[in-house]
Amino acid sequence: PELDDEQRNEIVRKTFENNGISLLETAMAWWAPGKRLKEMCEVSGLEHVQQAAAEGKGVILLTAHFSTLEIGAAMMALHHPIQVTYKKARNPLFEAVVKNSRERNFINAIDTYDVRRTVNTIKEGHVTWYAMDQDFGANRSVFVPFMGVNTCTLTTPSRFTRMTDALIVPYFPFRDEQGQYHLKVLPALENFPGDSLEEDATRINALIEEYVRQAPDQYLWVHRRFKTRPKGEASLY
């Protein structure tokens, strides 16, 4: 929000460049040899996942929708087995390609709306990739700040942790100018969930914002993050 139009336009230009790169990265994530992918990345903080898994608890590998999400998840899976949640494609043929390709890399690829399966597999101790920074409408969401805007934010991490006693381990994938990838895994969130859904959602949005600001052109701004507005408020688009 503090940038001027010229600075924002530069981020827009670079965002579309990164979205183009992500198409090639997706192909690599689905079909490139694991050895090749492993050579292209470094992971910091992997011990936080390993420690949480060693405690016998489920782990929610909390992330956000960066253009690097597909290749970042594939690279993460080379260092520790994970399962992913995703929104199913409407086209049956494309959905089959997506699901088969992702299941090549991950333990499971679970439909975002299949809450029962997600909860059960987390209880079984799986490390579960989950990104909650998309607008799924006001149902099961709260309005809390993100980038200076009161934003419709899912409360799923709070609800999942209450149901499963899982640990929330944040993780963010970035690409540098040399084409190398850096996966940053943070310590498990302490005192989570908190006293309210709003408090938890505000905390997570602030964390995501912190890492978006490190590489704003790699964030998936083409998703209309601010689509749903509080009742009576005009659209931002």
C-alpha positions in Angstrom: 0.0 0.0 0.0 2.9 2.4 0.5 4.2 2.2 -3.1 3.4 4.7 -5.8 1.9 3.8 -9.2 5.3 3.4 -10.9 6.5 1.0 -8.4 3.3 -1.0 -8.5 3.4 -1.2 -12.3 6.9 -2.6 -12.1 5.7 -5.3 -9.8 2.9 -6.0 -12.2 5.3 -6.4 -15.1 7.6 -8.7 -13.1 4.5 -10.7 -11.8 3.6 -11.6 -15.4 7.2 -12.6 -16.1 7.2 -14.9 -13.1 3.8 -16.4 -14.0 5.3 -17.3 -17.4 8.3 -18.9 -15.7 5.9 -20.8 -13.4 4.4 -22.6 -16.4 7.9 -24.1 -17.2 8.5 -24.8 -13.5 5.2 -26.7 -13.3 6.4 -28.9 -16.2 9.7 -29.5 -14.4 7.9 -30.3 -11.1 5.7 -32.9 -12.8 8.2 -34.5 -15.1 11.8 -33.6 -14.4 14.1 -36.2 -12.6 14.2 -35.7 -8.9 18.0 -35.6 -9.0 17.8 -32.5 -11.2 15.3 -30.7 -9.0 17.4 -31.4 -5.9 20.5 -29.9 -7.5 18.6 -26.6 -8.0 17.4 -26.0 -4.5 18.6 -25.5 -1.0 16.4 -25.9 2.1 16.9 -24.0 5.4 15.1 -25.0 8.5 14.2 -28.6 7.4 14.9 -29.6 11.0 11.6 -27.9 12.1 9.6 -30.4 9.9 11.7 -33.3 11.0 11.4 -32.4 14.7 7.6 -32.0 14.5 7.3 -35.3 12.6 9.5 -37.0 15.2 7.0 -36.0 17.9 4.4 -38.2 16.2 2.2 -35.2 15.4 0.7 -34.2 12.1 2.2 -31.2 10.5 0.5 -28.5 8.5 3.1 -27.1 6.2 1.6 -23.7 5.9 2.5 -21.7 2.8 1.1 -19.2 0.4 0.3 -19.0 -3.4 3.6 -17.9 -4.9 4.4 -18.6 -8.6 7.0 -21.1 -7.3 4.4 -23.1 -5.4 4.4 -26.1 -7.7 8.1 -26.6 -8.1 8.7 -25.6 -4.5 6.4 -28.3 -3.2 8.0 -30.9 -5.5 11.4 -29.9 -4.2 10.2 -30.0 -0.6 9.0 -33.6 -1.1 12.5 -34.6 -2.1 13.7 -33.7 1.3 10.7 -35.0 3.4 7.6 -36.9 2.3 4.5 -34.6 2.2 0.9 -34.7 0.9 -0.8 -31.7 -0.7 -4.2 -30.2 -0.8 -5.5 -28.6 -4.0 -8.6 -27.3 -5.8 -9.7 -29.8 -8.4 -9.8 -28.7 -12.0 -13.2 -28.5 -13.7 -12.0 -30.2 -16.9 -11.8 -34.0 -16.3 -8.9 -34.5 -18.6 -6.8 -31.7 -17.1 -7.7 -32.9 -13.6 -6.5 -36.4 -14.4 -3.1 -35.0 -15.6 -2.8 -32.7 -12.5 -3.7 -35.5 -10.0 -1.5 -38.1 -11.6 1.4 -35.7 -11.9 1.2 -34.6 -8.3 0.7 -38.1 -7.0 4.1 -38.9 -8.6 5.7 -36.5 -6.1 3.5 -36.7 -3.1 2.0 -39.2 -0.7 -1.5 -37.9 -1.5 -3.1 -35.2 -3.5 -6.3 -34.3 -1.7 -9.2 -32.2 -2.9 -9.4 -29.0 -0.8 -13.1 -29.7 -0.1 -12.4 -33.2 1.1 -12.0 -32.1 4.7 -12.7 -35.5 6.3 -9.8 -37.1 4.4 -7.5 -34.2 5.1 -8.2 -34.3 8.8 -7.8 -38.1 9.0 -4.5 -38.1 7.2 -3.2 -35.2 9.4 -4.2 -37.3 12.5 -2.2 -40.2 11.0 0.9 -38.0 11.2 1.4 -36.8 7.6 3.1 -33.6 6.7 0.4 -31.7 4.8 1.1 -28.8 2.4 -1.6 -26.2 2.8 -2.0 -22.7 1.4 -4.9 -20.7 2.9 -4.4 -17.3 1.2 -7.2 -17.5 -1.4 -10.7 -16.1 -1.4 -13.2 -18.9 -1.0 -16.0 -16.6 0.0 -17.3 -15.4 3.4 -18.3 -18.9 4.6 -15.8 -20.2 7.2 -13.8 -17.0 6.8 -13.1 -13.8 8.7 -12.2 -10.3 7.6 -8.7 -9.4 8.9 -5.9 -7.2 7.5 -3.6 -8.2 4.7 -1.5 -5.6 2.8 -3.5 -2.8 4.4 -6.9 -4.2 3.2 -9.6 -5.9 5.3 -9.4 -9.3 3.6 -11.6 -12.4 3.5 -9.4 -15.0 5.1 -9.9 -18.7 5.6 -9.9 -20.0 9.2 -9.0 -23.5 8.2 -5.6 -23.7 9.9 -7.2 -22.9 13.3 -10.0 -25.4 12.8 -7.6 -28.2 11.6 -5.2 -27.7 14.5 -8.1 -27.8 16.9 -9.3 -31.1 15.4 -6.0 -32.8 15.0 -3.5 -31.3 17.5 -1.2 -30.8 14.5 1.7 -28.3 14.5 1.7 -25.4 12.1 5.1 -25.1 10.3 5.3 -22.2 7.9 7.3 -22.6 4.7 8.0 -20.3 1.7 9.7 -21.1 -1.6 11.6 -18.4 -3.6 13.5 -18.3 -6.8 16.6 -16.1 -7.1 18.0 -14.3 -10.2 20.3 -17.2 -11.0 17.4 -19.7 -11.3 18.2 -21.4 -7.9 15.4 -22.1 -5.4 15.4 -21.4 -1.7 12.9 -23.2 0.6 12.6 -21.4 3.9 11.1 -23.5 6.7 10.3 -21.7 9.9 9.8 -23.0 13.4 6.4 -24.3 14.4 4.0 -21.6 15.5 3.8 -21.3 19.3 0.6 -20.9 21.1 -1.5 -21.7 18.1 -4.4 -21.8 17.9 -5.0 -18.7 20.0 -8.1 -17.3 21.7 -10.1 -16.6 18.5 -10.3 -17.3 14.8 -9.7 -13.6 14.1 -6.6 -13.5 16.1 -5.2 -16.6 14.3 -6.1 -15.3 10.9 -4.5 -11.9 11.6 -1.3 -13.6 12.8 -1.0 -15.8 9.7 -1.8 -13.0 7.3 0.9 -10.9 8.9 3.4 -13.8 8.5 2.4 -14.3 4.8 2.7 -10.5 4.2 6.2 -10.5 5.7 7.4 -13.1 3.2 5.4 -11.7 0.2 7.3 -8.4 0.8 10.6 -10.3 0.3 9.6 -11.1 -3.3 6.4 -9.3 -4.2 6.6 -10.1 -7.9 6.7 -13.8 -7.1 3.3 -13.7 -5.4 0.2 -14.9 -7.3 -1.5 -11.5 -7.6 -3.5 -12.7 -10.6 -5.7 -14.4 -8.1 -8.3 -11.8 -6.9 -7.3 -11.9 -3.3 -9.6 -9.1 -2.3 -12.7 -10.2 -4.2 -15.1 -10.8 -1.4 -15.9 -7.6 0.5 -17.7 -7.0 3.8 -21.4 -6.5 3.4 -22.1 -3.1 1.9 -18.5 -2.4 0.8 -17.8 -1.7 -2.9 -15.7 -4.1 -5.0 -12.0 -3.2 -5.3 -11.9 -4.6 -8.8 
